[in-house]
Amino acid sequence: MKLEEIIAMWRKIVTISEKPEPDEYKTLLKIVFGGLLLVGVVGFLVHYLLVYVQGVSFG
C-alpha cells in the first residue's frame, strides 16, 4: 500500500467523522475511566495476593 493511498484513506475518515456531543463525550469518559479503574484494581489485587502468598514485597 502506497503512502498516497494511506493518506487518502485517512482523509476520508477525517471528513466523515463528527465531533461528539457533550453527553456522548461524558459517557465515553466515564467508560474509559471506569476501565482504567477496573484494570488498576485488578492489578492491585493481583499484586496484593502475590505479596500475601509469597511473603515478599516487589517494591
C-alpha positions as protocol buffer text, in pm:
chain_id: "A"
residue {
  index: 1
  type: MET
  ca { x: 0 y: 0 z: 0 }
}
residue {
  index: 2
  type: LYS
  ca { x: 144 y: 333 z: -105 }
}
residue {
  index: 3
  type: LEU
  ca { x: 172 y: 638 z: 116 }
}
residue {
  index: 4
  type: GLU
  ca { x: -69 y: 833 z: -105 }
}
residue {
  index: 5
  type: GLU
  ca { x: -337 y: 566 z: -60 }
}
residue {
  index: 6
  type: ILE
  ca { x: -294 y: 569 z: 316 }
}
residue {
  index: 7
  type: ILE
  ca { x: -321 y: 948 z: 327 }
}
residue {
  index: 8
  type: ALA
  ca { x: -634 y: 936 z: 107 }
}
residue {
  index: 9
  type: MET
  ca { x: -796 y: 678 z: 339 }
}
residue {
  index: 10
  type: TRP
  ca { x: -722 y: 888 z: 647 }
}
residue {
  index: 11
  type: ARG
  ca { x: -854 y: 1200 z: 473 }
}
residue {
  index: 12
  type: LYS
  ca { x: -1185 y: 1018 z: 407 }
}
residue {
  index: 13
  type: ILE
  ca { x: -1204 y: 908 z: 771 }
}
residue {
  index: 14
  type: VAL
  ca { x: -1143 y: 1261 z: 899 }
}
residue {
  index: 15
  type: THR
  ca { x: -1404 y: 1415 z: 667 }
}
residue {
  index: 16
  type: ILE
  ca { x: -1668 y: 1157 z: 766 }
}
residue {
  index: 17
  type: SER
  ca { x: -1605 y: 1177 z: 1140 }
}
residue {
  index: 18
  type: GLU
  ca { x: -1808 y: 1410 z: 1361 }
}
residue {
  index: 19
  type: LYS
  ca { x: -1739 y: 1587 z: 1684 }
}
residue {
  index: 20
  type: PRO
  ca { x: -1918 y: 1402 z: 1969 }
}
residue {
  index: 21
  type: GLU
  ca { x: -2199 y: 1572 z: 2158 }
}
residue {
  index: 22
  type: PRO
  ca { x: -2120 y: 1673 z: 2519 }
}
residue {
  index: 23
  type: ASP
  ca { x: -2333 y: 1396 z: 2671 }
}
residue {
  index: 24
  type: GLU
  ca { x: -2175 y: 1135 z: 2443 }
}
residue {
  index: 25
  type: TYR
  ca { x: -1830 y: 1267 z: 2535 }
}
residue {
  index: 26
  type: LYS
  ca { x: -1909 y: 1242 z: 2908 }
}
residue {
  index: 27
  type: THR
  ca { x: -2034 y: 885 z: 2862 }
}
residue {
  index: 28
  type: LEU
  ca { x: -1716 y: 788 z: 2679 }
}
residue {
  index: 29
  type: LEU
  ca { x: -1503 y: 946 z: 2952 }
}
residue {
  index: 30
  type: LYS
  ca { x: -1692 y: 752 z: 3220 }
}
residue {
  index: 31
  type: ILE
  ca { x: -1637 y: 426 z: 3031 }
}
residue {
  index: 32
  type: VAL
  ca { x: -1266 y: 494 z: 2979 }
}
residue {
  index: 33
  type: PHE
  ca { x: -1202 y: 596 z: 3340 }
}
residue {
  index: 34
  type: GLY
  ca { x: -1411 y: 305 z: 3465 }
}
residue {
  index: 35
  type: GLY
  ca { x: -1196 y: 68 z: 3259 }
}
residue {
  index: 36
  type: LEU
  ca { x: -878 y: 226 z: 3392 }
}
residue {
  index: 37
  type: LEU
  ca { x: -1007 y: 195 z: 3746 }
}
residue {
  index: 38
  type: LEU
  ca { x: -1102 y: -169 z: 3691 }
}
residue {
  index: 39
  type: VAL
  ca { x: -760 y: -254 z: 3547 }
}
residue {
  index: 40
  type: GLY
  ca { x: -589 y: -73 z: 3836 }
}
residue {
  index: 41
  type: VAL
  ca { x: -796 y: -254 z: 4099 }
}
residue {
  index: 42
  type: VAL
  ca { x: -731 y: -593 z: 3938 }
}
residue {
  index: 43
  type: GLY
  ca { x: -357 y: -517 z: 3920 }
}
residue {
  index: 44
  type: PHE
  ca { x: -353 y: -409 z: 4284 }
}
residue {
  index: 45
  type: LEU
  ca { x: -538 y: -723 z: 4393 }
}
residue {
  index: 46
  type: VAL
  ca { x: -300 y: -948 z: 4197 }
}
residue {
  index: 47
  type: HIS
  ca { x: -2 y: -768 z: 4350 }
}
residue {
  index: 48
  type: TYR
  ca { x: -153 y: -791 z: 4699 }
}
residue {
  index: 49
  type: LEU
  ca { x: -229 y: -1161 z: 4651 }
}
residue {
  index: 50
  type: LEU
  ca { x: 126 y: -1235 z: 4534 }
}
residue {
  index: 51
  type: VAL
  ca { x: 276 y: -1044 z: 4827 }
}
residue {
  index: 52
  type: TYR
  ca { x: 48 y: -1230 z: 5067 }
}
residue {
  index: 53
  type: VAL
  ca { x: 117 y: -1576 z: 4918 }
}
residue {
  index: 54
  type: GLN
  ca { x: 493 y: -1531 z: 4874 }
}
residue {
  index: 55
  type: GLY
  ca { x: 552 y: -1306 z: 5173 }
}
residue {
  index: 56
  type: VAL
  ca { x: 782 y: -1089 z: 4959 }
}
residue {
  index: 57
  type: SER
  ca { x: 743 y: -726 z: 4855 }
}
residue {
  index: 58
  type: PHE
  ca { x: 802 y: -639 z: 4490 }
}
residue {
  index: 59
  type: GLY
  ca { x: 885 y: -277 z: 4551 }
}
